[in-house]
Amino acid sequence: MASRDRPAGSGLPGVLVVAGPPERLTEIRDALESLAAHAGLATERVALLEEISRRESEAYFRTLVSNASDVILIVDDDDTVRYASPSARDIFGGLQPTGAVLPDLVGVRDRERARQALRALRADGAPETHDHWWVTRDGSHTEVEVRCSDLRTDPTVAGVVVTLRDVTEQRRLEQELTQRAFHDALTGLPNRTLLLERVDRALLRGHRDPALTCLLFIDLDDFKLVNDTLGHAAGDQLLRAVGERLTATLRRTDTAARLGGDEFAVLMEEVREPVDAELLAAQILQTLSRPVRLLEDSVGVSASVGVATALDSRDADELLRHADLALYAAKAAGKRQWRRFRPPLHDRVVRRHALQARLDAVVGNGGFDLRYQPVVDLATRRVVGFEALVRWPPDPRGPVPTEQFVALAEETGQIASLGAWVLRNAVAGAARLQASASGPAPYISVNVSARQFREADFLDQVRAALGTPGLRPGSLQLELTETVLMRRDPQLDAVVRAVKDLGVRIAVDDFGTGFSGLRYLREFPVDVLKIDKSFIDDIPADARQVALVEGIVGIAHTLGLDVIAEGIETPAQGTVLAGMDCRYGQGFLFARPLVPERAAALLDATPEALSGP
């Protein structure tokens, strides 16, 4: 039943079927027609709302697709792109991929894989697959994450939907994070984490193959001095140069790593004999010894190397520990040295660690002893001053040689605390000696290390020392080694001149051992040259040595400097020195380093008592 008012030719939204006796149907026909009209209008309204909703959804998803950064492609069975979202132009370099064969748009190396992925998706019936492809655009390469969904049975799609996402920047960031996690930011070398991983792998291979794994630890000598004198920028430049030199020295199978600070390591794999690692250690020392140009300065570099092999190590931890022990032994032997770990080395290092613990305790409680060795006027044989020398205190475990604990204090950084203690107590002892002197007050000479001189509070220490009650003005002398003055810089110049302004004399200790020119004698405010013992030993019998010492004395006099000859042990040496107008001397001929009471007694000693046997 349809409404009489419906236009002719228009489609019917539906049919109202009513069954009943004809007479009754005729009676209610008008009512039924009205019901049919209302039902038709309701049905049309529902259909209209559905159409509006469908069109709004299409517009919504069309907007989403148009603005999505991901690329959406619909691919037919022949791999031809039937539809491509607008963002496809960004991925494919401005090209519109519609109508192109999808694998042909992929990088050459990935084309076959793209074909196989699409073929497998259609053949296996899998709902979707995931992959990564490279797409070439404008001469560059873009990495895309690929997701393929089989929607061929969906009548609205009827094809394979391929979604592409540009992950190039994401991969770059991932690689950068990986680089940072496993490489040193300054040198670009592998860091400790990556080195340990490679050591573990190398040792595992070593269990299967006859090849040997070796590890070298490298530590730069005096790197802190470079940082302090030339600045951290120069220090960083030096570390980069060391990394480059190490890399250039190694085989392709070796790994150079930076462990931190001025410490580097080299992992050697597939080594035949331990001697190969020893040869490399010597080569590294030679390579690093060449001067490095830093900013406007050329700096000499030296290093210490410790060598360990898997022959003496059960696992990676032990291999690293042995390399560290070997490095420790190399540094203890002096600069530019290498040492290979051997089992007896462990005991020596343990003893050295024990000595360091003892040193910590003595430095902490200030328990050192001081001895005073007199400086004598060679003409009058009268004491004019004393050099304060630090000694290990009485110890049930036995004495420790001065050169041994001083070198350890230099290495561990405790030399600053030790030096401050010596300066403070030396001037206090000097004040007591001066109070007991009946004649001219003797001066006191104190050795100062390079590190101590660069301490921020060093000038305050000197001022405090000069304020010691009873200390005569102008009676403090500080001794610097020639090596310190050779490595001059604005900071050192300023400190030396500030010390001089306080009325302190400056002496150059061990003069002649630094292999330097004499220019610094003119440029530095030096007062005294102390000629090293090695020049004095043979002067009674060696005419060339006499001429050399005479030359030093003559230069000093020309520059207005006093000269002290160190290490005088025989009357003959004293006679020769006095004859060449070397005014002052020091050595066992006159006295060994003395306790304060015996040093005070020498102040009133006769010239004969200081003339030796």
DAKANOR-V40335 format. One record per residue. PHI is phi in whole degrees, 0 to 359 (none if undefined). Layout:
phi=PHI
phi=PHI
This chain:
phi=none
phi=239
phi=287
phi=294
phi=279
phi=288
phi=302
phi=293
phi=89
phi=278
phi=289
phi=273
phi=285
phi=173
phi=233
phi=259
phi=253
phi=232
phi=248
phi=171
phi=298
phi=302
phi=300
phi=291
phi=296
phi=294
phi=296
phi=256
phi=303
phi=298
phi=294
phi=294
phi=296
phi=295
phi=297
phi=297
phi=297
phi=295
phi=297
phi=296
phi=298
phi=297
phi=296
phi=296
phi=296
phi=300
phi=295
phi=294
phi=297
phi=296
phi=294
phi=298
phi=297
phi=297
phi=293
phi=296
phi=296
phi=298
phi=296
phi=297
phi=289
phi=296
phi=294
phi=299
phi=295
phi=296
phi=255
phi=286
phi=284
phi=291
phi=267
phi=244
phi=239
phi=247
phi=245
phi=279
phi=295
phi=267
phi=70
phi=277
phi=281
phi=272
phi=220
phi=221
phi=292
phi=304
phi=290
phi=298
phi=299
phi=292
phi=289
phi=261
phi=67
phi=88
phi=280
phi=266
phi=284
phi=302
phi=92
phi=270
phi=278
phi=303
phi=302
phi=289
phi=272
phi=268
phi=305
phi=304
phi=291
phi=256
phi=296
phi=296
phi=294
phi=296
phi=299
phi=294
phi=296
phi=292
phi=296
phi=294
phi=298
phi=286
phi=280
phi=275
phi=76
phi=292
phi=295
phi=199
phi=226
phi=232
phi=197
phi=231
phi=234
phi=253
phi=247
phi=268
phi=213
phi=51
phi=80
phi=252
phi=241
phi=240
phi=270
phi=237
phi=272
phi=245
phi=228
phi=248
phi=237
phi=271
phi=241
phi=294
phi=276
phi=277
phi=297
phi=281
phi=244
phi=54
phi=184
phi=269
phi=267
phi=247
phi=252
phi=244
phi=234
phi=288
phi=243
phi=301
phi=294
phi=298
phi=294
phi=297
phi=294
phi=298
phi=295
phi=294
phi=296
phi=296
phi=301
phi=293
phi=289
phi=240
phi=225
phi=284
phi=292
phi=281
phi=261
phi=79
phi=283
phi=305
phi=264
phi=299
phi=300
phi=292
phi=299
phi=299
phi=298
phi=289
phi=297
phi=301
phi=295
phi=296
phi=292
phi=296
phi=296
phi=295
phi=290
phi=266
phi=249
phi=284
phi=295
phi=252
phi=255
phi=231
phi=227
phi=242
phi=256
phi=235
phi=230
phi=284
phi=276
phi=60
phi=295
phi=300
phi=295
phi=296
phi=299
phi=289
phi=270
phi=254
phi=100
phi=290
phi=297
phi=293
phi=299
phi=296
phi=296
phi=296
phi=297
phi=295
phi=296
phi=296
phi=300
phi=294
phi=293
phi=299
phi=300
phi=291
phi=276
phi=270
phi=282
phi=294
phi=276
phi=270
phi=235
phi=260
phi=223
phi=253
phi=273
phi=137
phi=58
phi=254
phi=254
phi=234
phi=215
phi=228
phi=260
phi=255
phi=247
phi=57
phi=268
phi=278
phi=226
phi=302
phi=298
phi=298
phi=291
phi=295
phi=296
phi=295
phi=301
phi=295
phi=293
phi=297
phi=300
phi=292
phi=296
phi=282
phi=284
phi=291
phi=302
phi=246
phi=277
phi=239
phi=53
phi=253
phi=240
phi=252
phi=244
phi=281
phi=241
phi=224
phi=214
phi=242
phi=230
phi=248
phi=242
phi=223
phi=233
phi=292
phi=297
phi=255
phi=230
phi=274
phi=209
phi=296
phi=300
phi=290
phi=298
phi=295
phi=295
phi=291
phi=297
phi=293
phi=295
phi=296
phi=296
phi=301
phi=293
phi=296
phi=292
phi=293
phi=280
phi=118
phi=282
phi=57
phi=236
phi=232
phi=220
phi=258
phi=292
phi=223
phi=311
phi=298
phi=298
phi=301
phi=295
phi=295
phi=292
phi=299
phi=296
phi=292
phi=297
phi=296
phi=296
phi=296
phi=296
phi=294
phi=298
phi=304
phi=293
phi=291
phi=297
phi=297
phi=258
phi=60
phi=264
phi=288
phi=249
phi=244
phi=239
phi=236
phi=256
phi=286
phi=253
phi=244
phi=286
phi=293
phi=276
phi=261
phi=57
phi=249
phi=286
phi=250
phi=188
phi=223
phi=258
phi=277
phi=235
phi=277
phi=226
phi=292
phi=289
phi=307
phi=216
phi=302
phi=276
phi=107
phi=287
phi=238
phi=303
phi=301
phi=298
phi=286
phi=282
phi=292
phi=298
phi=293
phi=295
phi=299
phi=292
phi=268
phi=86
phi=277
phi=297
phi=295
phi=294
phi=297
phi=297
phi=296
phi=296
phi=298
phi=300
phi=297
phi=279
phi=294
phi=290
phi=294
phi=294
phi=296
phi=298
phi=290
phi=296
phi=296
phi=293
phi=271
phi=280
phi=273
phi=252
phi=301
phi=289
phi=287
phi=273
phi=238
phi=246
phi=235
phi=283
phi=234
phi=280
phi=299
phi=294
phi=295
phi=297
phi=264
phi=294
phi=299
phi=258
phi=296
phi=299
phi=295
phi=297
phi=294
phi=299
phi=296
phi=296
phi=293
phi=273
phi=298
phi=303
phi=89
phi=283
phi=290
phi=301
phi=75
phi=256
phi=258
phi=233
phi=253
phi=254
phi=243
phi=285
phi=300
phi=298
phi=297
phi=289
phi=293
phi=263
phi=288
phi=201
phi=306
phi=296
phi=295
phi=304
phi=296
phi=292
phi=299
phi=290
phi=294
phi=297
phi=298
phi=296
phi=277
phi=90
phi=265
phi=274
phi=244
phi=243
phi=263
phi=276
phi=54
phi=299
phi=102
phi=262
phi=267
phi=53
phi=245
phi=283
phi=260
phi=298
phi=293
phi=295
phi=279
phi=272
phi=265
phi=281
phi=273
phi=250
phi=222
phi=250
phi=252
phi=287
phi=297
phi=304
phi=298
phi=276
phi=267
phi=307
phi=254
phi=295
phi=293
phi=240
phi=244
phi=295
phi=292
phi=293
phi=299
phi=297
phi=295
phi=294
phi=301
phi=298
phi=296
phi=297
phi=296
phi=298
phi=298
phi=296
phi=299
phi=272
phi=77
phi=255
phi=282
phi=232
phi=238
phi=270
phi=266
phi=74
phi=285
phi=237
phi=231
phi=302
phi=299
phi=299
phi=297
phi=294
phi=299
phi=294
phi=297
phi=290
phi=263
phi=69
phi=277
phi=283
phi=239
phi=215
phi=208
phi=160
phi=294
phi=303
phi=265
phi=185
phi=281
phi=304
phi=241
phi=290
phi=306
phi=296
phi=287
phi=297
phi=296
phi=295
phi=291
phi=296
phi=253
phi=290
phi=284
phi=302
phi=295
phi=293
phi=252
phi=261
phi=80
phi=292
